Amino acid sequence: MKVIRDVAPGVHVIEHAHTNCYLVVDPTGVTIVDACFPGTWRMVARLLAQLGLRIGDVRALVLTHGHFDHVGSARTMQHDWGVPVWVHAADRRLAAHPYRYRPEQNRALYPLRHPASLPVLASMVAAGALTVRGVEADHTFAHDDVLDVPGQPHILHLPGHTDGQCGLHLSSRSVVISGDALVTLDPYTGHRGPQLVAPAATSDTDAAAASLERLLHLDADTLLPGHGDPWLRGVSGAVHIAQRRHAQA
């Protein structure tokens, strides 16, 4: 586990088994973005206490998409903490059944072709990646919505990785939380740097590449991905690198 406090003003990172959860804090409370694995809630509770906050200060859990490694603690936060869960309408079913998706390519063969992925995938399995229970979302959203939750995130629909994959633009903090629309670590190859997630976990790679255009002209300094380290050198720069890598693949 790794924690980065104030990666941007009032935005904190929990990295659990190479997967990221974000806490967005403002005077009205806390929004959690993504829920990683079944035990991630303990890390969230610990960080809240370190920040002088309580579980009761959490107003929302926003899922960037419905895959198992982002839904992990959602059910606990919803049922035990009373936190409402938000997801794009196109991923509502996936969040409830987070293993029911068909990627472009068979992921079973990927570790053989990309051995650098093995330690990453092993850590995810050890964190409970195979034991996630889905969650029935309380609320759905659509492209261009501004959610009435702490941080007031502006929703960017970025389909391709999943049908309902979204990013969250926190314009006042110059931040984009990109989920798996754009990552700096691909768990299925072990490659680092700005990129799309491999077809082993992506529904439509061409659609995912096209969705990057929605990020290209955002005036934001910091990209916070679903997997990998924060990118602090401008979102547009990260997009250009990812586009070049996709074109060369």
C-alpha angles and dihedrals in degrees: 000000000000128000125198114189119206097002078164127002107302094351119116131185130217113188113197119177093340092309125110134228120183133206115205111195130192134151091278095057141268135317116199116208113206127348105225110195137355094270098043091096089072091058091047091052091050093050092047090055091048089053091051092250134124135223087250089064091067108102102174147006111213117195117208087204142340105260118130095249091059098039097050103114097021095103092052093048091049100043102032102029099033093234116156115233123223128195138157111274091242091060099042092102092044092053088055091047104026097178096051102097136103117223123205093254135030106267093199090079097045098085089055091054094039109035091173086073094062099084090045095050092043091055090050092052090048088053091057103268091150096049104055118138116211126240133223105229118232094207138020131204140193139214115300095016118139107213120225093228132104110300093024093237118206109223120231114190106218105174124187106075084059130348091254101036110143141179127215119224114204096189097179089057096040090238137134118193100203104183107199095327086094123008137177093214124040107207091202096057104020089231118145133211131059111324148126119271113261121266086253087081103018126092098206118005095188090053090048090053091049090051090062088075089073089061098042100086100034113126096228130130101199131056116194110193132197090242129024138022125322114269110225101177102083131293094246091056091053090050093052091052092048092048092052092049091050092049091051095046 
